Amino acid sequence: MPVRSLPAARWRGASHALGLADAVALGRALGRLPGELLVVGVEGADFTPGAPMTPPVLAAVRRTAGELRERLSRGRLGAPRT
């Protein structure tokens, strides 16, 4: 269906509101999906506006960032940890 013919209500959100599956589908449709895709996430705990990260979430972010730095330093982001 051409974009012009879609109801305006379907386009209220920005691309930042896409879920993971939608983002991957968009990348594929645009021909921009890489050959390898590593998805990394940290589950939040408190979504109250203005709330700081909880200590366990902050620890998980730091641990995940460290693991990503290790993978990047090896030159291959998706390489499994050994």
GULUMKE-879950 format. One record per atom (N, C-alpha, C, O): residue in three letters; atom name; x, y, z. Coordinates in Angstrom, 2 decimals. Layout:
<recs>
<rest = ALA	atom = CA	px = X	py = Y	pz = Z>
...
</recs>
This chain:
<recs>
<rest = MET	atom = N	px = 0.85	py = -1.16	pz = 0.00>
<rest = MET	atom = CA	px = 0.00	py = 0.00	pz = 0.00>
<rest = MET	atom = C	px = 0.90	py = 1.24	pz = 0.00>
<rest = MET	atom = O	px = 1.77	py = 1.35	pz = 0.87>
<rest = PRO	atom = N	px = 0.73	py = 2.14	pz = -0.91>
<rest = PRO	atom = CA	px = 1.56	py = 3.35	pz = -0.95>
<rest = PRO	atom = C	px = 1.35	py = 4.19	pz = 0.32>
<rest = PRO	atom = O	px = 0.26	py = 4.22	pz = 0.89>
<rest = VAL	atom = N	px = 2.41	py = 4.86	pz = 0.74>
<rest = VAL	atom = CA	px = 2.35	py = 5.68	pz = 1.95>
<rest = VAL	atom = C	px = 1.24	py = 6.72	pz = 1.86>
<rest = VAL	atom = O	px = 0.55	py = 6.97	pz = 2.84>
<rest = ARG	atom = N	px = 1.06	py = 7.33	pz = 0.68>
<rest = ARG	atom = CA	px = 0.04	py = 8.37	pz = 0.53>
<rest = ARG	atom = C	px = -1.35	py = 7.86	pz = 0.85>
<rest = ARG	atom = O	px = -2.22	py = 8.64	pz = 1.25>
<rest = SER	atom = N	px = -1.59	py = 6.55	pz = 0.66>
<rest = SER	atom = CA	px = -2.93	py = 6.03	pz = 0.87>
<rest = SER	atom = C	px = -3.15	py = 5.49	pz = 2.28>
<rest = SER	atom = O	px = -4.26	py = 5.05	pz = 2.60>
<rest = LEU	atom = N	px = -2.11	py = 5.52	pz = 3.13>
<rest = LEU	atom = CA	px = -2.29	py = 5.05	pz = 4.49>
<rest = LEU	atom = C	px = -3.00	py = 6.12	pz = 5.32>
<rest = LEU	atom = O	px = -2.75	py = 7.31	pz = 5.15>
<rest = PRO	atom = N	px = -3.88	py = 5.70	pz = 6.21>
<rest = PRO	atom = CA	px = -4.54	py = 6.68	pz = 7.08>
<rest = PRO	atom = C	px = -3.51	py = 7.38	pz = 7.96>
<rest = PRO	atom = O	px = -2.54	py = 6.76	pz = 8.40>
<rest = ALA	atom = N	px = -3.73	py = 8.65	pz = 8.23>
<rest = ALA	atom = CA	px = -2.80	py = 9.44	pz = 9.05>
<rest = ALA	atom = C	px = -2.61	py = 8.83	pz = 10.43>
<rest = ALA	atom = O	px = -1.54	py = 8.97	pz = 11.02>
<rest = ALA	atom = N	px = -3.63	py = 8.18	pz = 10.97>
<rest = ALA	atom = CA	px = -3.54	py = 7.61	pz = 12.31>
<rest = ALA	atom = C	px = -2.43	py = 6.57	pz = 12.42>
<rest = ALA	atom = O	px = -1.91	py = 6.34	pz = 13.51>
<rest = ARG	atom = N	px = -2.06	py = 5.94	pz = 11.32>
<rest = ARG	atom = CA	px = -1.01	py = 4.92	pz = 11.36>
<rest = ARG	atom = C	px = 0.37	py = 5.54	pz = 11.44>
<rest = ARG	atom = O	px = 1.33	py = 4.82	pz = 11.70>
<rest = TRP	atom = N	px = 0.50	py = 6.82	pz = 11.24>
<rest = TRP	atom = CA	px = 1.82	py = 7.47	pz = 11.21>
<rest = TRP	atom = C	px = 1.98	py = 8.51	pz = 12.32>
<rest = TRP	atom = O	px = 2.71	py = 9.48	pz = 12.15>
<rest = ARG	atom = N	px = 1.31	py = 8.32	pz = 13.44>
<rest = ARG	atom = CA	px = 1.40	py = 9.27	pz = 14.55>
<rest = ARG	atom = C	px = 2.74	py = 9.19	pz = 15.27>
<rest = ARG	atom = O	px = 3.22	py = 10.21	pz = 15.78>
<rest = GLY	atom = N	px = 3.34	py = 8.04	pz = 15.33>
<rest = GLY	atom = CA	px = 4.60	py = 7.88	pz = 16.04>
<rest = GLY	atom = C	px = 5.79	py = 8.17	pz = 15.14>
<rest = GLY	atom = O	px = 5.69	py = 8.10	pz = 13.92>
<rest = ALA	atom = N	px = 6.89	py = 8.48	pz = 15.76>
<rest = ALA	atom = CA	px = 8.14	py = 8.67	pz = 15.01>
<rest = ALA	atom = C	px = 8.84	py = 7.33	pz = 14.87>
<rest = ALA	atom = O	px = 8.41	py = 6.33	pz = 15.46>
<rest = SER	atom = N	px = 9.90	py = 7.30	pz = 14.10>
<rest = SER	atom = CA	px = 10.64	py = 6.05	pz = 13.93>
<rest = SER	atom = C	px = 11.22	py = 5.57	pz = 15.25>
<rest = SER	atom = O	px = 11.55	py = 4.39	pz = 15.38>
<rest = HIS	atom = N	px = 11.35	py = 6.46	pz = 16.25>
<rest = HIS	atom = CA	px = 11.85	py = 6.06	pz = 17.55>
<rest = HIS	atom = C	px = 10.88	py = 5.15	pz = 18.28>
<rest = HIS	atom = O	px = 11.26	py = 4.48	pz = 19.25>
<rest = ALA	atom = N	px = 9.63	py = 5.11	pz = 17.83>
<rest = ALA	atom = CA	px = 8.62	py = 4.29	pz = 18.48>
<rest = ALA	atom = C	px = 8.55	py = 2.89	pz = 17.88>
<rest = ALA	atom = O	px = 7.71	py = 2.09	pz = 18.30>
<rest = LEU	atom = N	px = 9.42	py = 2.57	pz = 16.92>
<rest = LEU	atom = CA	px = 9.42	py = 1.25	pz = 16.31>
<rest = LEU	atom = C	px = 9.90	py = 0.20	pz = 17.29>
<rest = LEU	atom = O	px = 10.79	py = 0.46	pz = 18.10>
<rest = GLY	atom = N	px = 9.33	py = -0.97	pz = 17.22>
<rest = GLY	atom = CA	px = 9.83	py = -2.10	pz = 17.97>
<rest = GLY	atom = C	px = 11.00	py = -2.73	pz = 17.21>
<rest = GLY	atom = O	px = 11.30	py = -2.32	pz = 16.09>
<rest = LEU	atom = N	px = 11.64	py = -3.70	pz = 17.81>
<rest = LEU	atom = CA	px = 12.79	py = -4.34	pz = 17.19>
<rest = LEU	atom = C	px = 12.44	py = -4.98	pz = 15.85>
<rest = LEU	atom = O	px = 13.15	py = -4.79	pz = 14.87>
<rest = ALA	atom = N	px = 11.36	py = -5.73	pz = 15.81>
<rest = ALA	atom = CA	px = 10.97	py = -6.39	pz = 14.56>
<rest = ALA	atom = C	px = 10.69	py = -5.37	pz = 13.46>
<rest = ALA	atom = O	px = 11.05	py = -5.58	pz = 12.30>
<rest = ASP	atom = N	px = 10.03	py = -4.26	pz = 13.81>
<rest = ASP	atom = CA	px = 9.75	py = -3.21	pz = 12.83>
<rest = ASP	atom = C	px = 11.04	py = -2.56	pz = 12.33>
<rest = ASP	atom = O	px = 11.18	py = -2.27	pz = 11.14>
<rest = ALA	atom = N	px = 11.98	py = -2.33	pz = 13.24>
<rest = ALA	atom = CA	px = 13.25	py = -1.71	pz = 12.85>
<rest = ALA	atom = C	px = 14.04	py = -2.62	pz = 11.91>
<rest = ALA	atom = O	px = 14.63	py = -2.15	pz = 10.94>
<rest = VAL	atom = N	px = 14.04	py = -3.91	pz = 12.20>
<rest = VAL	atom = CA	px = 14.73	py = -4.86	pz = 11.31>
<rest = VAL	atom = C	px = 14.04	py = -4.91	pz = 9.95>
<rest = VAL	atom = O	px = 14.70	py = -4.91	pz = 8.92>
<rest = ALA	atom = N	px = 12.72	py = -4.94	pz = 9.96>
<rest = ALA	atom = CA	px = 11.97	py = -4.95	pz = 8.69>
<rest = ALA	atom = C	px = 12.24	py = -3.68	pz = 7.89>
<rest = ALA	atom = O	px = 12.38	py = -3.74	pz = 6.67>
<rest = LEU	atom = N	px = 12.32	py = -2.54	pz = 8.56>
<rest = LEU	atom = CA	px = 12.61	py = -1.28	pz = 7.88>
<rest = LEU	atom = C	px = 14.01	py = -1.32	pz = 7.27>
<rest = LEU	atom = O	px = 14.20	py = -0.93	pz = 6.12>
<rest = GLY	atom = N	px = 14.99	py = -1.78	pz = 8.04>
<rest = GLY	atom = CA	px = 16.35	py = -1.91	pz = 7.51>
<rest = GLY	atom = C	px = 16.41	py = -2.81	pz = 6.30>
<rest = GLY	atom = O	px = 17.10	py = -2.52	pz = 5.33>
<rest = ARG	atom = N	px = 15.68	py = -3.92	pz = 6.36>
<rest = ARG	atom = CA	px = 15.63	py = -4.85	pz = 5.22>
<rest = ARG	atom = C	px = 14.98	py = -4.18	pz = 4.01>
<rest = ARG	atom = O	px = 15.49	py = -4.28	pz = 2.89>
<rest = ALA	atom = N	px = 13.86	py = -3.49	pz = 4.23>
<rest = ALA	atom = CA	px = 13.14	py = -2.83	pz = 3.14>
<rest = ALA	atom = C	px = 13.99	py = -1.74	pz = 2.49>
<rest = ALA	atom = O	px = 13.89	py = -1.52	pz = 1.28>
<rest = LEU	atom = N	px = 14.82	py = -1.07	pz = 3.28>
<rest = LEU	atom = CA	px = 15.68	py = -0.01	pz = 2.76>
<rest = LEU	atom = C	px = 16.99	py = -0.54	pz = 2.20>
<rest = LEU	atom = O	px = 17.82	py = 0.23	pz = 1.70>
<rest = GLY	atom = N	px = 17.19	py = -1.85	pz = 2.29>
<rest = GLY	atom = CA	px = 18.44	py = -2.44	pz = 1.82>
<rest = GLY	atom = C	px = 19.62	py = -2.07	pz = 2.70>
<rest = GLY	atom = O	px = 20.76	py = -2.06	pz = 2.23>
<rest = ARG	atom = N	px = 19.38	py = -1.76	pz = 3.98>
<rest = ARG	atom = CA	px = 20.43	py = -1.31	pz = 4.89>
<rest = ARG	atom = C	px = 20.69	py = -2.31	pz = 6.01>
<rest = ARG	atom = O	px = 21.47	py = -2.01	pz = 6.92>
<rest = LEU	atom = N	px = 20.05	py = -3.48	pz = 5.98>
<rest = LEU	atom = CA	px = 20.24	py = -4.47	pz = 7.03>
<rest = LEU	atom = C	px = 21.61	py = -5.12	pz = 6.85>
<rest = LEU	atom = O	px = 21.91	py = -5.61	pz = 5.76>
<rest = PRO	atom = N	px = 22.44	py = -5.13	pz = 7.89>
<rest = PRO	atom = CA	px = 23.77	py = -5.74	pz = 7.74>
<rest = PRO	atom = C	px = 23.68	py = -7.25	pz = 7.62>
<rest = PRO	atom = O	px = 22.65	py = -7.85	pz = 7.92>
<rest = GLY	atom = N	px = 24.77	py = -7.86	pz = 7.18>
<rest = GLY	atom = CA	px = 24.81	py = -9.32	pz = 7.05>
<rest = GLY	atom = C	px = 24.72	py = -10.00	pz = 8.40>
<rest = GLY	atom = O	px = 24.24	py = -11.13	pz = 8.51>
<rest = GLU	atom = N	px = 25.18	py = -9.33	pz = 9.43>
<rest = GLU	atom = CA	px = 25.12	py = -9.86	pz = 10.79>
<rest = GLU	atom = C	px = 24.56	py = -8.77	pz = 11.70>
<rest = GLU	atom = O	px = 24.96	py = -7.61	pz = 11.61>
<rest = LEU	atom = N	px = 23.64	py = -9.15	pz = 12.56>
<rest = LEU	atom = CA	px = 23.01	py = -8.18	pz = 13.45>
<rest = LEU	atom = C	px = 23.05	py = -8.73	pz = 14.86>
<rest = LEU	atom = O	px = 22.49	py = -9.79	pz = 15.14>
<rest = LEU	atom = N	px = 23.70	py = -8.01	pz = 15.75>
<rest = LEU	atom = CA	px = 23.76	py = -8.39	pz = 17.16>
<rest = LEU	atom = C	px = 22.87	py = -7.42	pz = 17.92>
<rest = LEU	atom = O	px = 23.06	py = -6.21	pz = 17.86>
<rest = VAL	atom = N	px = 21.90	py = -7.96	pz = 18.62>
<rest = VAL	atom = CA	px = 20.98	py = -7.14	pz = 19.40>
<rest = VAL	atom = C	px = 21.38	py = -7.27	pz = 20.87>
<rest = VAL	atom = O	px = 21.49	py = -8.37	pz = 21.40>
<rest = VAL	atom = N	px = 21.60	py = -6.13	pz = 21.50>
<rest = VAL	atom = CA	px = 22.01	py = -6.09	pz = 22.90>
<rest = VAL	atom = C	px = 20.99	py = -5.26	pz = 23.66>
<rest = VAL	atom = O	px = 20.58	py = -4.20	pz = 23.19>
<rest = GLY	atom = N	px = 20.59	py = -5.73	pz = 24.80>
<rest = GLY	atom = CA	px = 19.63	py = -4.98	pz = 25.58>
<rest = GLY	atom = C	px = 19.83	py = -5.17	pz = 27.06>
<rest = GLY	atom = O	px = 20.42	py = -6.15	pz = 27.52>
<rest = VAL	atom = N	px = 19.35	py = -4.20	pz = 27.79>
<rest = VAL	atom = CA	px = 19.33	py = -4.26	pz = 29.25>
<rest = VAL	atom = C	px = 17.90	py = -3.94	pz = 29.66>
<rest = VAL	atom = O	px = 17.34	py = -2.92	pz = 29.23>
<rest = GLU	atom = N	px = 17.32	py = -4.78	pz = 30.47>
<rest = GLU	atom = CA	px = 15.94	py = -4.55	pz = 30.90>
<rest = GLU	atom = C	px = 15.89	py = -3.49	pz = 31.99>
<rest = GLU	atom = O	px = 16.60	py = -3.57	pz = 32.99>
<rest = GLY	atom = N	px = 15.04	py = -2.51	pz = 31.77>
<rest = GLY	atom = CA	px = 14.87	py = -1.45	pz = 32.76>
<rest = GLY	atom = C	px = 14.07	py = -1.93	pz = 33.95>
<rest = GLY	atom = O	px = 13.46	py = -3.01	pz = 33.92>
<rest = ALA	atom = N	px = 14.07	py = -1.13	pz = 35.02>
<rest = ALA	atom = CA	px = 13.35	py = -1.51	pz = 36.23>
<rest = ALA	atom = C	px = 12.32	py = -0.46	pz = 36.65>
<rest = ALA	atom = O	px = 11.23	py = -0.82	pz = 37.10>
<rest = ASP	atom = N	px = 12.65	py = 0.81	pz = 36.51>
<rest = ASP	atom = CA	px = 11.76	py = 1.88	pz = 36.95>
<rest = ASP	atom = C	px = 11.59	py = 2.87	pz = 35.81>
<rest = ASP	atom = O	px = 12.54	py = 3.52	pz = 35.39>
<rest = PHE	atom = N	px = 10.36	py = 2.97	pz = 35.31>
<rest = PHE	atom = CA	px = 10.10	py = 3.82	pz = 34.15>
<rest = PHE	atom = C	px = 9.37	py = 5.10	pz = 34.53>
<rest = PHE	atom = O	px = 8.75	py = 5.75	pz = 33.68>
<rest = THR	atom = N	px = 9.44	py = 5.46	pz = 35.79>
<rest = THR	atom = CA	px = 8.86	py = 6.71	pz = 36.25>
<rest = THR	atom = C	px = 9.61	py = 7.87	pz = 35.59>
<rest = THR	atom = O	px = 10.84	py = 7.89	pz = 35.64>
<rest = PRO	atom = N	px = 8.90	py = 8.83	pz = 34.98>
<rest = PRO	atom = CA	px = 9.61	py = 9.95	pz = 34.35>
<rest = PRO	atom = C	px = 10.57	py = 10.63	pz = 35.34>
<rest = PRO	atom = O	px = 10.18	py = 10.98	pz = 36.45>
<rest = GLY	atom = N	px = 11.81	py = 10.80	pz = 34.93>
<rest = GLY	atom = CA	px = 12.83	py = 11.45	pz = 35.74>
<rest = GLY	atom = C	px = 13.54	py = 10.54	pz = 36.72>
<rest = GLY	atom = O	px = 14.50	py = 10.97	pz = 37.37>
<rest = ALA	atom = N	px = 13.10	py = 9.30	pz = 36.83>
<rest = ALA	atom = CA	px = 13.74	py = 8.38	pz = 37.77>
<rest = ALA	atom = C	px = 15.13	py = 8.00	pz = 37.27>
<rest = ALA	atom = O	px = 15.32	py = 7.78	pz = 36.07>
<rest = PRO	atom = N	px = 16.10	py = 7.92	pz = 38.16>
<rest = PRO	atom = CA	px = 17.44	py = 7.48	pz = 37.74>
<rest = PRO	atom = C	px = 17.44	py = 5.97	pz = 37.52>
<rest = PRO	atom = O	px = 16.50	py = 5.27	pz = 37.91>
<rest = MET	atom = N	px = 18.50	py = 5.48	pz = 36.89>
<rest = MET	atom = CA	px = 18.64	py = 4.03	pz = 36.74>
<rest = MET	atom = C	px = 18.80	py = 3.42	pz = 38.13>
<rest = MET	atom = O	px = 19.45	py = 3.98	pz = 39.00>
<rest = THR	atom = N	px = 18.20	py = 2.27	pz = 38.31>
<rest = THR	atom = CA	px = 18.38	py = 1.57	pz = 39.58>
<rest = THR	atom = C	px = 19.80	py = 0.99	pz = 39.61>
<rest = THR	atom = O	px = 20.38	py = 0.76	pz = 38.55>
<rest = PRO	atom = N	px = 20.36	py = 0.75	pz = 40.78>
<rest = PRO	atom = CA	px = 21.71	py = 0.19	pz = 40.85>
<rest = PRO	atom = C	px = 21.89	py = -1.11	pz = 40.06>
<rest = PRO	atom = O	px = 22.91	py = -1.25	pz = 39.38>
<rest = PRO	atom = N	px = 20.94	py = -2.07	pz = 40.10>
<rest = PRO	atom = CA	px = 21.14	py = -3.28	pz = 39.28>
<rest = PRO	atom = C	px = 21.16	py = -2.99	pz = 37.77>
<rest = PRO	atom = O	px = 21.92	py = -3.61	pz = 37.03>
<rest = VAL	atom = N	px = 20.33	py = -2.04	pz = 37.33>
<rest = VAL	atom = CA	px = 20.31	py = -1.70	pz = 35.91>
<rest = VAL	atom = C	px = 21.60	py = -1.00	pz = 35.53>
<rest = VAL	atom = O	px = 22.18	py = -1.31	pz = 34.48>
<rest = LEU	atom = N	px = 22.08	py = -0.08	pz = 36.34>
<rest = LEU	atom = CA	px = 23.34	py = 0.60	pz = 36.07>
<rest = LEU	atom = C	px = 24.48	py = -0.41	pz = 36.00>
<rest = LEU	atom = O	px = 25.35	py = -0.30	pz = 35.13>
<rest = ALA	atom = N	px = 24.49	py = -1.38	pz = 36.91>
<rest = ALA	atom = CA	px = 25.53	py = -2.42	pz = 36.88>
<rest = ALA	atom = C	px = 25.45	py = -3.24	pz = 35.59>
<rest = ALA	atom = O	px = 26.48	py = -3.57	pz = 35.00>
<rest = ALA	atom = N	px = 24.23	py = -3.55	pz = 35.14>
<rest = ALA	atom = CA	px = 24.06	py = -4.32	pz = 33.91>
<rest = ALA	atom = C	px = 24.51	py = -3.51	pz = 32.69>
<rest = ALA	atom = O	px = 25.11	py = -4.06	pz = 31.77>
<rest = VAL	atom = N	px = 24.22	py = -2.21	pz = 32.69>
<rest = VAL	atom = CA	px = 24.67	py = -1.34	pz = 31.58>
<rest = VAL	atom = C	px = 26.19	py = -1.32	pz = 31.53>
<rest = VAL	atom = O	px = 26.78	py = -1.46	pz = 30.46>
<rest = ARG	atom = N	px = 26.82	py = -1.15	pz = 32.67>
<rest = ARG	atom = CA	px = 28.29	py = -1.11	pz = 32.71>
<rest = ARG	atom = C	px = 28.89	py = -2.44	pz = 32.28>
<rest = ARG	atom = O	px = 29.87	py = -2.47	pz = 31.52>
<rest = ARG	atom = N	px = 28.32	py = -3.55	pz = 32.75>
<rest = ARG	atom = CA	px = 28.82	py = -4.88	pz = 32.37>
<rest = ARG	atom = C	px = 28.65	py = -5.10	pz = 30.87>
<rest = ARG	atom = O	px = 29.56	py = -5.60	pz = 30.20>
<rest = THR	atom = N	px = 27.48	py = -4.73	pz = 30.34>
<rest = THR	atom = CA	px = 27.21	py = -4.89	pz = 28.91>
<rest = THR	atom = C	px = 28.13	py = -4.02	pz = 28.07>
<rest = THR	atom = O	px = 28.63	py = -4.47	pz = 27.03>
<rest = ALA	atom = N	px = 28.36	py = -2.78	pz = 28.49>
<rest = ALA	atom = CA	px = 29.27	py = -1.89	pz = 27.76>
<rest = ALA	atom = C	px = 30.67	py = -2.47	pz = 27.74>
<rest = ALA	atom = O	px = 31.36	py = -2.40	pz = 26.72>
<rest = GLY	atom = N	px = 31.10	py = -3.05	pz = 28.85>
<rest = GLY	atom = CA	px = 32.42	py = -3.67	pz = 28.90>
<rest = GLY	atom = C	px = 32.53	py = -4.86	pz = 27.94>
<rest = GLY	atom = O	px = 33.54	py = -5.02	pz = 27.25>
<rest = GLU	atom = N	px = 31.49	py = -5.67	pz = 27.89>
<rest = GLU	atom = CA	px = 31.50	py = -6.82	pz = 26.97>
<rest = GLU	atom = C	px = 31.50	py = -6.35	pz = 25.52>
<rest = GLU	atom = O	px = 32.17	py = -6.95	pz = 24.67>
<rest = LEU	atom = N	px = 30.76	py = -5.28	pz = 25.22>
<rest = LEU	atom = CA	px = 30.77	py = -4.75	pz = 23.86>
<rest = LEU	atom = C	px = 32.14	py = -4.18	pz = 23.49>
<rest = LEU	atom = O	px = 32.60	py = -4.36	pz = 22.36>
<rest = ARG	atom = N	px = 32.79	py = -3.50	pz = 24.42>
<rest = ARG	atom = CA	px = 34.15	py = -3.00	pz = 24.17>
<rest = ARG	atom = C	px = 35.10	py = -4.15	pz = 23.85>
<rest = ARG	atom = O	px = 35.91	py = -4.05	pz = 22.93>
<rest = GLU	atom = N	px = 34.99	py = -5.24	pz = 24.61>
<rest = GLU	atom = CA	px = 35.82	py = -6.42	pz = 24.35>
<rest = GLU	atom = C	px = 35.59	py = -6.96	pz = 22.94>
<rest = GLU	atom = O	px = 36.53	py = -7.23	pz = 22.20>
<rest = ARG	atom = N	px = 34.32	py = -7.11	pz = 22.57>
<rest = ARG	atom = CA	px = 33.99	py = -7.64	pz = 21.24>
<rest = ARG	atom = C	px = 34.50	py = -6.71	pz = 20.14>
<rest = ARG	atom = O	px = 35.04	py = -7.18	pz = 19.14>
<rest = LEU	atom = N	px = 34.32	py = -5.42	pz = 20.32>
<rest = LEU	atom = CA	px = 34.79	py = -4.47	pz = 19.32>
<rest = LEU	atom = C	px = 36.31	py = -4.48	pz = 19.21>
<rest = LEU	atom = O	px = 36.85	py = -4.33	pz = 18.11>
<rest = SER	atom = N	px = 37.00	py = -4.66	pz = 20.31>
<rest = SER	atom = CA	px = 38.46	py = -4.67	pz = 20.26>
<rest = SER	atom = C	px = 38.98	py = -5.91	pz = 19.53>
<rest = SER	atom = O	px = 40.09	py = -5.90	pz = 19.00>
<rest = ARG	atom = N	px = 38.17	py = -6.97	pz = 19.50>
<rest = ARG	atom = CA	px = 38.55	py = -8.17	pz = 18.75>
<rest = ARG	atom = C	px = 38.23	py = -8.02	pz = 17.27>
<rest = ARG	atom = O	px = 38.58	py = -8.88	pz = 16.46>
<rest = GLY	atom = N	px = 37.55	py = -6.92	pz = 16.91>
<rest = GLY	atom = CA	px = 37.29	py = -6.64	pz = 15.50>
<rest = GLY	atom = C	px = 36.04	py = -7.29	pz = 14.96>
<rest = GLY	atom = O	px = 35.73	py = -7.13	pz = 13.78>
<rest = ARG	atom = N	px = 35.33	py = -8.01	pz = 15.79>
<rest = ARG	atom = CA	px = 34.10	py = -8.64	pz = 15.30>
<rest = ARG	atom = C	px = 33.06	py = -8.56	pz = 16.40>
<rest = ARG	atom = O	px = 33.15	py = -9.27	pz = 17.40>
<rest = LEU	atom = N	px = 32.08	py = -7.72	pz = 16.22>
<rest = LEU	atom = CA	px = 31.09	py = -7.45	pz = 17.25>
<rest = LEU	atom = C	px = 30.33	py = -8.71	pz = 17.67>
<rest = LEU	atom = O	px = 30.06	py = -8.90	pz = 18.85>
<rest = GLY	atom = N	px = 30.00	py = -9.56	pz = 16.72>
<rest = GLY	atom = CA	px = 29.19	py = -10.73	pz = 17.04>
<rest = GLY	atom = C	px = 29.97	py = -11.93	pz = 17.52>
<rest = GLY	atom = O	px = 29.38	py = -12.98	pz = 17.78>
<rest = ALA	atom = N	px = 31.29	py = -11.81	pz = 17.66>
<rest = ALA	atom = CA	px = 32.10	py = -12.96	pz = 18.07>
<rest = ALA	atom = C	px = 31.72	py = -13.39	pz = 19.47>
<rest = ALA	atom = O	px = 31.65	py = -12.56	pz = 20.38>
<rest = PRO	atom = N	px = 31.48	py = -14.68	pz = 19.66>
<rest = PRO	atom = CA	px = 31.11	py = -15.16	pz = 20.99>
<rest = PRO	atom = C	px = 32.25	py = -15.01	pz = 21.96>
<rest = PRO	atom = O	px = 33.42	py = -15.08	pz = 21.58>
<rest = ARG	atom = N	px = 31.92	py = -14.80	pz = 23.21>
<rest = ARG	atom = CA	px = 32.92	py = -14.66	pz = 24.26>
<rest = ARG	atom = C	px = 33.53	py = -16.02	pz = 24.56>
<rest = ARG	atom = O	px = 32.80	py = -17.01	pz = 24.70>
<rest = THR	atom = N	px = 34.85	py = -16.08	pz = 24.67>
<rest = THR	atom = CA	px = 35.51	py = -17.36	pz = 24.98>
<rest = THR	atom = C	px = 36.25	py = -17.30	pz = 26.29>
<rest = THR	atom = O	px = 36.86	py = -18.28	pz = 26.70>
</recs>
